[in-house]
Amino acid sequence: MNGRDFLTLAQTFVTSGTEAAWRSAISRAYYAAFHVARELLEDLRFIVPRGDQAHAYLWLRLYNCGDPHVGRAGSELNQLRGERNRADYDLHRPISSAVAASQVQAADRVIQILDATAALTTRAQITDAMKIYERDVLKQVTWKP
């Protein structure tokens, strides 16, 4: 199973004609981006927590990695989570197919940006910046050599 598989499912749900499917599209789109972000940070040797703490852990490190594109992906990941929470928990607020489509597109952008970090120099730079952010700001070092 690959987190990107959730994006494929989300794209299928967007074309459905029901609000439940659109809400599910938003949820699956978020989790696609979430799992790609988790995979990236784990590949960079950060110890990503399990459970609810992982959400803030991921977006904060991405946002503070020193690379403007990856930082934007971190910010979008956080926004996606907010929309996912609204889609999953706020059933009184209507969700349209257009909103679902925009969230699926946002998740796709996040994934594309994170996939673009494959260059070793970019990975080294963002790893170093995240390590400094952890040490100096969070006072919690989770990177392991």
C-alpha positions as CSV (number, residue, x, y, z in Angstrom):
1,M,0.0,0.0,0.0
2,N,1.3,3.4,-0.9
3,G,-0.2,6.7,0.4
4,R,-0.5,7.9,-3.2
5,D,-3.2,5.3,-3.7
6,F,-5.4,7.4,-1.6
7,L,-5.1,10.3,-4.1
8,T,-6.3,8.0,-6.9
9,L,-9.3,7.0,-4.8
10,A,-10.0,10.7,-4.0
11,Q,-9.9,11.5,-7.7
12,T,-12.5,8.8,-8.2
13,F,-14.7,10.2,-5.4
14,V,-14.6,13.7,-6.8
15,T,-16.4,12.6,-9.9
16,S,-19.2,11.0,-7.9
17,G,-22.5,12.8,-7.5
18,T,-22.9,12.6,-3.8
19,E,-21.8,14.8,-0.9
20,A,-20.6,11.8,1.0
21,A,-18.2,10.9,-1.8
22,W,-17.0,14.5,-2.0
23,R,-16.3,14.5,1.8
24,S,-14.5,11.2,1.4
25,A,-12.5,12.7,-1.5
26,I,-11.3,15.5,0.8
27,S,-10.4,13.0,3.5
28,R,-8.5,10.6,1.3
29,A,-6.7,13.5,-0.5
30,Y,-5.4,14.8,2.8
31,Y,-4.2,11.3,3.9
32,A,-2.4,10.8,0.6
33,A,-0.4,14.0,1.2
34,F,0.0,13.1,4.9
35,H,1.5,9.7,4.1
36,V,3.8,11.1,1.4
37,A,5.1,13.7,3.9
38,R,5.5,11.0,6.6
39,E,7.5,8.8,4.1
40,L,9.7,11.7,3.2
41,L,10.6,12.7,6.8
42,E,11.2,9.0,7.7
43,D,13.5,8.7,4.7
44,L,15.3,11.8,6.0
45,R,15.7,9.8,9.3
46,F,13.3,11.8,11.4
47,I,11.3,9.8,13.9
48,V,7.7,10.7,13.1
49,P,5.3,10.1,16.0
50,R,2.3,7.9,15.6
51,G,-1.2,9.0,16.3
52,D,-2.6,12.5,16.4
53,Q,0.8,14.2,17.1
54,A,2.0,13.2,13.6
55,H,-0.1,15.8,11.9
56,A,1.4,18.9,13.4
57,Y,4.8,17.2,13.5
58,L,4.9,16.9,9.7
59,W,3.5,20.3,8.6
60,L,5.6,22.3,11.1
61,R,8.9,20.7,10.0
62,L,8.0,21.0,6.3
63,Y,7.0,24.6,6.8
64,N,10.2,25.4,8.6
65,C,12.6,23.5,6.3
66,G,14.2,26.6,4.7
67,D,12.9,25.7,1.2
68,P,10.1,28.0,0.0
69,H,8.4,25.3,-2.1
70,V,8.5,22.6,0.6
71,G,7.5,25.2,3.1
72,R,4.4,26.0,1.0
73,A,3.7,22.3,0.8
74,G,3.8,22.2,4.7
75,S,1.4,25.1,4.9
76,E,-1.0,23.4,2.3
77,L,-0.8,20.1,4.2
78,N,-2.0,22.0,7.3
79,Q,-4.8,23.6,5.4
80,L,-5.8,20.2,3.9
81,R,-6.0,18.8,7.4
82,G,-8.4,21.6,8.4
83,E,-10.6,20.9,5.4
84,R,-10.4,17.2,6.1
85,N,-11.6,17.9,9.7
86,R,-14.5,20.0,8.4
87,A,-15.4,17.3,5.9
88,D,-15.3,14.5,8.4
89,Y,-16.8,16.3,11.5
90,D,-18.9,19.3,10.4
91,L,-21.8,17.6,8.6
92,H,-24.0,20.7,8.9
93,R,-21.7,22.6,6.6
94,P,-22.3,21.7,2.9
95,I,-19.4,20.5,0.8
96,S,-19.6,20.9,-3.0
97,S,-17.9,19.0,-5.7
98,A,-15.8,22.1,-6.5
99,V,-14.5,22.3,-2.9
100,A,-13.6,18.6,-3.1
101,A,-11.9,19.0,-6.4
102,S,-9.8,21.9,-5.2
103,Q,-8.7,19.9,-2.1
104,V,-7.7,16.9,-4.3
105,Q,-5.7,19.3,-6.5
106,A,-4.0,20.8,-3.4
107,A,-3.0,17.3,-2.2
108,D,-1.7,16.6,-5.6
109,R,0.4,19.8,-5.5
110,V,1.8,18.9,-2.1
111,I,2.8,15.4,-3.3
112,Q,4.4,16.8,-6.4
113,I,6.5,19.3,-4.4
114,L,7.5,16.6,-1.9
115,D,8.4,14.2,-4.8
116,A,10.6,17.0,-6.2
117,T,12.8,16.8,-3.1
118,A,14.4,13.7,-4.6
119,A,17.6,15.7,-5.4
120,L,20.1,14.9,-2.8
121,T,21.2,18.5,-2.4
122,T,17.6,19.6,-1.7
123,R,17.1,16.7,0.8
124,A,20.4,17.6,2.6
125,Q,19.4,21.3,2.8
126,I,15.9,20.7,4.1
127,T,17.2,18.0,6.6
128,D,19.7,20.4,8.0
129,A,17.2,23.2,8.3
130,M,14.6,20.9,10.0
131,K,17.3,19.7,12.4
132,I,18.1,23.3,13.4
133,Y,14.4,24.1,13.7
134,E,14.0,21.2,16.0
135,R,17.0,22.0,18.1
136,D,16.6,25.8,18.4
137,V,12.8,26.3,18.3
138,L,11.1,23.1,19.3
139,K,13.9,22.0,21.7
140,Q,13.0,18.4,20.7
141,V,15.4,16.6,18.4
142,T,13.8,13.7,16.6
143,W,16.4,13.3,13.8
144,K,18.5,10.1,14.2
145,P,21.8,9.5,12.4
